[in-house]
Amino acid sequence: MANGAQKVTVRLADIFAARARIAGIARRTPLVPSQALSARTGGEVRLKLETLQDTGAFKVRGAANAVLSLSDAARARGVVTYSTGNHGRAVAYVAQRSGSQATVCVSRQVTQGKIAALEATGCRLRIEGNSQDEAAQLAAQLERDEGLSVIDPINDADVIAGHGTLGLELLEDMAEVDTVVVPVSGGGLISGVALAIKAANPDCRVVGVSMDRGAAMFESQTAGEPVLVEEVTSLADSLQGGILLDNKYSFAMVRDFVDEIVLVDEDQIARAMAHAYWNERLILEGAGATPIAALITADRAKFGERIALVLTGNAVDGAVLADIALRHRHAVAPAAHSRAA
Ligand SMILES: *Cc1c(COP(=O)(O)O)cnc(C)c1O
């Protein structure tokens, strides 16, 4: 966080304040019924479409709250981050929309495709070092040397509060929801969403979902403290990465507010992406499809009758999705709404 002023905790009031602050930049997304998943599970399943954010993922919520919480002077000096994925894109987008300038630090290991996607946002790129850790160190150095404000993807209370606005919207649209299913990586999204939802309705279950390989938050909760995990490539690439050993908020918030984290494997993620494509007419990246995978796979009885799935993002390579869709053409649930006779 900027100028070393660490917040101690994230409060419900911070989420309400975030909602007003980000209204001009982050969209209020719809919660649409899924006829196919409702028919398949016998419940009422609705989909929270974060794919409709301008950057294609929910990350714009937290980025907007963090950047707009800065003083005018700090915003004018510029912001810096070290995420190459949806967070980096969101910070660059928000900076450009709010009269700031974003610098994104990336290691030399990062793929050309990701660099091109970041370049397209108009941010300043610093390509140095050989790991995500070194990129983070460079961001901290730019904070010291150039007075830039770090917008941290994990240890930032304003980012978590911004993500929590999704929970407020969800409750307004589906007050009687029994279970909300949310993808988990660093845990900022589910922390904010769970705080908002449990405050209004402690009986609503908040279920996290991660891929079964390298699930840092799951392993950390099992161990009782933040632990390092080996990164393994996954279709859910936006869920890869750790939760930081000096995790300040999300580890404790997940421990206190989240009921369970479900793990899904690569085949289940692929089928969920294919289901979304064929039956929902939705393009989802692997991470964004994990709640569908969890619903199809897990013991549905635990989820209750009214279920909301947070579909977090759509950053998937078209050729990858086409391949998955064709491979799983016949393995997915028939669309309940397909051409009534
Ligand atoms: C970042 C991201 C997640 C995970 O969010 P965390 O706050 O890191 O847990 C899930 N899905 C998508 C598409 C993301 O970009």
The ligand as an ORCA input file, in Angstrom:
! r2SCAN-3c Opt
* xyz 0 1
  C      -7.060    -13.249    -10.119
  C      -8.091    -14.178    -10.646
  C      -8.725    -15.130     -9.816
  C      -8.331    -15.335     -8.358
  O      -8.487    -14.181     -7.563
  P      -7.692    -14.042     -6.195
  O      -8.170    -12.775     -5.616
  O      -6.225    -14.005     -6.528
  O      -8.019    -15.231     -5.364
  C      -9.732    -15.902    -10.357
  N     -10.089    -15.801    -11.657
  C      -9.508    -14.918    -12.486
  C      -9.959    -14.853    -13.905
  C      -8.487    -14.071    -12.015
  O      -7.901    -13.193    -12.843
*
